[in-house]
Amino acid sequence: MRKILFLLVLFHFVAFSQRATPLQYLFMMKSFKPDMQKVGLLCDLSKNQGLVEKLQKAGFSAGVKIVIGDVKELKDIAQRFNEIVKGGVDFLWIFDSQDVSAHPIAREYILKNSLLNKIPVAVPSVEMVKEGGLFTLESTGEELKIFVNDKIANALNLTIPENYKERVQYVAN
């Protein structure tokens, strides 16, 4: 009986939880940094067909420019990161947990160097928030959950927007 109940709960979670949309992420970034103009993204474009168009549309709706650094391998991370940071981004975004930019070595580099450059990072999972990302979002269809690393927010002098405070869950690292 316990196994059946566990499987039903797991099915409910998998069936009804959805990934937050790019527009939801961008509006959350804008909530943290209302004067945000550019968002930098490192990813392998060959494995993310249609991503540029999707993100450009969401960026246009949110009033921000999306700058993408095409990263094929781990060895490309540092160079593309530096190019994007020199371009003056206000936020970085690790878009997909399956991408090369989410590899443990890559994200350690991105999270550490972003903090040194005072640039917040939106990430795709709670685990990455624990590692040093500023926030992630989870959508259950009806509700948007926000997971925030309070230590990172404090280090970057960012505050949780008032209209989201009741939905925020703090994640410690």
C-alpha positions as CSV (number, residue, x, y, z in Angstrom):
1,M,0.0,0.0,0.0
2,R,2.9,2.4,0.8
3,K,4.5,1.7,-2.5
4,I,1.2,2.5,-4.4
5,L,0.8,5.7,-2.4
6,F,4.4,6.7,-3.1
7,L,3.9,6.0,-6.8
8,L,0.7,8.0,-6.9
9,V,2.4,11.0,-5.2
10,L,5.4,10.7,-7.6
11,F,3.1,10.5,-10.6
12,H,1.1,13.5,-9.4
13,F,4.4,15.5,-9.0
14,V,5.8,14.5,-12.4
15,A,2.5,14.8,-14.2
16,F,1.6,18.2,-12.8
17,S,4.8,19.9,-12.3
18,Q,6.1,21.9,-15.2
19,R,9.2,23.9,-15.9
20,A,8.7,27.6,-15.5
21,T,8.7,29.5,-18.8
22,P,11.5,31.7,-20.0
23,L,9.3,34.7,-19.6
24,Q,8.6,33.8,-16.0
25,Y,12.4,33.6,-15.4
26,L,13.0,36.9,-17.1
27,F,10.3,38.7,-15.2
28,M,11.7,37.3,-11.9
29,M,15.2,38.6,-12.9
30,K,13.6,42.0,-13.7
31,S,12.0,41.9,-10.2
32,F,15.4,41.5,-8.6
33,K,17.1,44.0,-10.9
34,P,14.4,46.4,-12.3
35,D,17.0,48.3,-14.3
36,M,18.3,45.1,-16.0
37,Q,19.1,45.6,-19.7
38,K,21.0,42.4,-20.7
39,V,20.9,38.7,-19.7
40,G,23.8,36.5,-20.6
41,L,23.3,32.8,-21.4
42,L,25.9,30.1,-22.0
43,C,24.7,27.0,-23.8
44,D,25.3,24.6,-26.7
45,L,23.0,26.0,-29.4
46,S,23.3,22.9,-31.5
47,K,21.5,20.9,-28.8
48,N,18.9,23.6,-28.2
49,Q,17.3,24.1,-31.6
50,G,14.8,27.0,-31.6
51,L,16.2,28.4,-28.3
52,V,17.4,31.7,-29.7
53,E,14.0,32.6,-31.2
54,K,12.2,31.5,-28.1
55,L,14.4,33.5,-25.8
56,Q,14.5,36.6,-28.1
57,K,10.6,36.7,-28.0
58,A,10.6,36.3,-24.2
59,G,13.4,39.0,-23.9
60,F,11.4,41.4,-26.1
61,S,8.3,40.9,-23.9
62,A,10.4,41.5,-20.8
63,G,12.2,44.5,-22.3
64,V,15.7,42.9,-22.1
65,K,18.3,41.8,-24.6
66,I,19.4,38.2,-24.5
67,V,23.1,37.6,-25.2
68,I,24.0,34.0,-25.9
69,G,27.5,32.5,-25.8
70,D,27.6,29.3,-27.8
71,V,29.5,26.7,-25.7
72,K,30.1,23.3,-27.3
73,E,32.6,21.9,-24.7
74,L,33.8,22.6,-21.2
75,K,37.0,24.2,-22.5
76,D,34.8,27.0,-24.1
77,I,33.1,28.0,-20.8
78,A,35.8,30.5,-19.5
79,Q,36.2,32.3,-22.9
80,R,32.5,32.7,-23.5
81,F,31.8,33.7,-19.9
82,N,34.5,36.4,-20.2
83,E,33.0,37.6,-23.5
84,I,29.5,37.9,-22.1
85,V,30.6,39.6,-18.9
86,K,32.7,42.1,-20.8
87,G,29.6,42.8,-22.8
88,G,28.0,44.2,-19.7
89,V,25.3,41.7,-18.7
90,D,23.2,42.4,-15.6
91,F,22.2,38.7,-15.0
92,L,23.5,35.3,-16.1
93,W,21.2,32.3,-16.8
94,I,22.1,28.6,-16.7
95,F,19.1,27.7,-18.8
96,D,19.0,23.9,-18.8
97,S,20.3,21.3,-16.3
98,Q,21.3,19.0,-19.3
99,D,23.5,21.6,-21.0
100,V,27.3,21.8,-20.9
101,S,27.0,25.0,-18.9
102,A,25.3,23.0,-16.1
103,H,28.1,20.4,-15.9
104,P,29.5,20.5,-12.3
105,I,32.9,22.0,-13.4
106,A,31.2,24.6,-15.6
107,R,28.7,25.7,-13.1
108,E,31.3,26.0,-10.3
109,Y,33.3,28.3,-12.6
110,I,30.2,30.3,-13.6
111,L,28.8,30.6,-10.1
112,K,32.2,31.6,-8.5
113,N,33.2,34.1,-11.2
114,S,29.7,35.6,-11.4
115,L,29.8,36.3,-7.7
116,L,33.2,37.9,-8.0
117,N,31.8,40.1,-10.8
118,K,28.7,40.9,-8.8
119,I,26.4,39.3,-11.4
120,P,23.5,37.2,-10.2
121,V,22.8,33.8,-11.8
122,A,19.4,32.2,-12.4
123,V,19.6,28.4,-12.5
124,P,17.3,25.5,-13.4
125,S,17.3,23.6,-10.2
126,V,17.2,23.9,-6.4
127,E,20.5,22.0,-6.2
128,M,22.2,24.7,-8.2
129,V,20.6,27.4,-5.9
130,K,22.3,25.6,-3.0
131,E,25.6,25.7,-4.9
132,G,25.5,29.5,-5.4
133,G,22.8,30.4,-7.9
134,L,20.5,33.3,-6.9
135,F,17.2,31.6,-7.7
136,T,15.2,29.0,-9.6
137,L,11.5,28.7,-10.3
138,E,9.2,25.7,-10.2
139,S,5.7,25.8,-11.7
140,T,3.0,23.4,-10.5
141,G,0.6,24.7,-13.1
142,E,-1.4,26.6,-10.5
143,E,1.5,28.0,-8.4
144,L,4.9,29.4,-9.1
145,K,7.5,28.5,-6.4
146,I,10.6,30.6,-6.0
147,F,13.7,29.2,-4.4
148,V,16.3,31.8,-3.4
149,N,19.8,31.6,-1.9
150,D,19.6,34.3,0.7
151,K,23.4,34.4,1.2
152,I,23.9,35.2,-2.5
153,A,21.1,37.8,-2.5
154,N,22.7,39.5,0.5
155,A,26.2,39.3,-1.0
156,L,24.9,41.0,-4.2
157,N,22.7,43.5,-2.2
158,L,19.5,42.2,-3.8
159,T,16.2,42.0,-2.0
160,I,13.3,39.7,-2.6
161,P,10.6,41.7,-4.3
162,E,7.6,42.4,-1.9
163,N,5.0,40.8,-4.3
164,Y,6.9,37.5,-4.2
165,K,7.9,37.2,-0.6
166,E,5.0,34.9,0.4
167,R,6.1,32.4,-2.4
168,V,9.8,32.4,-1.6
169,Q,11.5,29.4,-0.1
170,Y,15.0,30.1,1.1
171,V,17.8,27.6,0.3
172,A,21.0,27.6,2.3
173,N,24.4,26.7,0.9
